[in-house]
C-alpha cells in the first residue's frame, strides 16, 4: 500500500516573532479563553441549578453554551501554549483533528441557533400547542439530530484531506489549522 502523505507536521506561523508582542498575545488569548469558558460554564450551571429554567429555550441555550466552550477549546488553548513554548509545530493528525472539531462545533452552533429559532416560532405562532410540540422528547431528538448532522457534515468536509498530497512548504500563516489554508498547501 502506497503512503500518499509523507508530511508529519505543519508549521503554524502565528502573528509575530517579537518576544514583547508574544507576551502580550499570550496574556490576551489566555484572558479571552478564561473569560469565555467561565461565562459559558456559569450559564450552564445557572440553567441546571434553577428548576424554573428547565424549558426548551434554556435547554437549547445550555447546549449552545456547551458547543461554544468546545468550539473555543479547539483552537484557543493551543495558541498560548505555542506562544509560551516557542513551538509552532503541529502534527498532521493534530491539524486534521483540529479541523474536524472546528467544523463539528461550528456547525453545531449554527444548528442549535436554528433549533432556537424554531422554538421561538412555535412559541409565537402556536402558543396553545407549544407544550405539546416542544416536549422534552422532541427537544432531545432535535439536539441529538443536530449533533449527528454536525459530525457527519464535518467528516464529509474533512475526510477529503486524507487523500491529498502536500507540497514541501508546510507553513500555515495562522495560529490554528483551517481547511481552506490546508487545502492551499496541496
C-alpha positions in Angstrom: 0.0 0.0 0.0 1.4 3.4 -1.0 1.7 6.1 1.6 0.1 9.2 0.0 1.2 11.7 2.6 4.8 11.8 3.8 4.1 15.0 5.8 4.3 14.6 9.5 3.9 18.2 10.7 2.8 21.7 9.8 4.4 24.9 10.9 1.9 27.5 12.4 3.5 30.9 11.8 1.1 32.9 14.0 1.2 36.6 14.4 4.7 37.8 15.2 8.2 36.7 16.3 8.8 39.6 18.6 9.1 38.4 22.3 7.4 41.5 23.8 4.4 41.1 21.4 4.2 37.4 22.1 3.9 38.0 25.8 1.1 40.4 25.2 -0.6 37.9 22.9 -0.2 35.1 25.4 -1.9 37.1 28.1 -4.6 38.3 25.7 -5.5 34.9 24.4 -5.4 33.3 27.8 -7.6 36.0 29.3 -10.1 35.7 26.4 -10.3 32.0 26.8 -10.8 32.0 30.5 -13.5 34.7 30.3 -15.3 32.8 27.6 -15.1 29.5 29.4 -16.2 30.9 32.7 -19.2 32.8 31.2 -20.4 29.8 29.3 -20.0 27.5 32.2 -21.9 29.9 34.5 -24.8 29.9 32.0 -24.9 26.1 32.0 -24.7 25.9 35.8 -27.4 28.5 36.2 -29.8 26.6 33.9 -29.1 23.3 35.6 -29.5 24.6 39.1 -32.7 26.6 38.7 -35.8 24.4 38.0 -37.7 27.4 36.6 -35.2 27.4 33.7 -35.9 23.8 32.6 -37.7 24.9 29.5 -36.9 24.2 25.8 -35.4 27.7 25.2 -33.0 27.3 28.1 -32.2 23.7 27.2 -31.1 24.9 23.8 -29.2 27.8 25.4 -27.2 25.4 27.6 -26.5 23.2 24.6 -25.3 26.3 22.7 -23.1 27.3 25.7 -21.5 23.8 25.7 -20.9 23.9 22.0 -19.3 27.4 22.4 -17.0 26.0 25.1 -16.0 23.2 22.9 -15.6 25.5 19.8 -13.2 27.8 21.6 -11.4 24.9 23.2 -10.4 23.5 19.8 -8.2 26.5 18.8 -7.6 29.0 21.6 -5.8 26.8 24.2 -3.3 25.8 21.6 -2.3 29.4 20.9 -1.0 30.4 24.3 0.8 27.1 24.6 2.5 27.6 21.2 3.4 31.2 22.1 4.8 30.2 25.6 6.8 27.2 24.4 8.0 28.9 21.2 7.0 25.7 19.4 5.0 26.4 16.3 4.8 22.8 15.1 1.6 20.8 14.9 1.4 17.2 13.6 -0.6 16.2 10.6 -3.0 14.2 12.9 -3.3 17.2 15.3 -4.0 19.5 12.4 -6.6 17.2 11.0 -8.4 16.7 14.3 -8.4 20.4 14.9 -10.1 20.9 11.5 -12.7 18.2 12.3 -13.6 19.6 15.7 -13.6 23.2 14.4 -16.2 22.1 11.8 -18.2 20.0 14.2 -18.7 22.7 16.8 -19.1 25.5 14.3 -21.8 23.5 12.5 -23.4 22.6 15.9 -23.6 26.3 16.9 -25.5 27.0 13.7 -27.9 24.1 14.1 -28.6 25.0 17.7 -29.4 28.5 16.7 -31.8 27.1 14.1 -33.5 25.0 16.8 -33.8 28.1 19.0 -35.4 29.9 16.1 -37.8 27.1 15.6 -38.6 27.1 19.3 -39.4 30.8 19.1 -41.5 30.3 16.0 -43.6 27.7 17.8 -44.0 29.8 20.9 -45.2 32.8 18.8 -47.3 31.2 16.1 -48.7 28.2 18.1 -48.8 29.3 21.7 -51.6 26.9 22.7 -49.8 23.9 21.2 -46.3 24.9 22.4 -46.0 22.4 25.3 -47.3 19.6 23.0 -45.0 20.4 20.1 -41.9 21.3 22.1 -41.9 18.5 24.7 -38.7 17.2 26.3 -38.5 14.2 23.9 -38.7 16.4 20.8 -36.1 18.8 22.3 -33.8 15.8 23.0 -34.3 14.5 19.5 -33.6 17.9 17.9 -30.4 18.2 20.0 -29.3 14.6 19.1 -30.1 15.2 15.4 -28.0 18.4 15.4 -25.0 16.5 16.9 -25.4 13.8 14.3 -25.7 16.2 11.4 -22.7 18.3 12.5 -20.5 15.3 12.9 -21.5 13.8 9.6 -21.1 17.1 7.7 -17.7 17.8 9.2 -16.5 14.3 8.4 -17.6 14.7 4.8 -15.8 18.1 4.6 -12.5 16.9 6.1 -12.1 13.3 5.0 -11.0 14.5 1.6 -7.9 15.9 3.2 -6.7 12.4 4.0 -6.3 11.6 0.3 -4.3 14.7 -0.6 -0.5 15.1 -1.0 1.1 18.2 0.2 3.9 20.5 -1.1 7.2 20.9 0.7 6.2 24.3 2.0 4.2 23.4 5.1 3.9 26.9 6.6 0.4 27.9 7.8 0.2 31.7 8.3 -2.4 31.4 11.1 -2.5 30.3 14.8 -4.6 27.2 14.0 -5.3 24.8 11.2 -8.1 25.9 8.9 -9.3 23.8 6.0 -9.0 26.4 3.2 -5.4 27.2 4.2 -4.5 23.5 4.4 -6.1 22.9 1.0 -3.9 25.7 -0.5 -0.8 23.7 0.6 -1.7 20.7 -1.6 
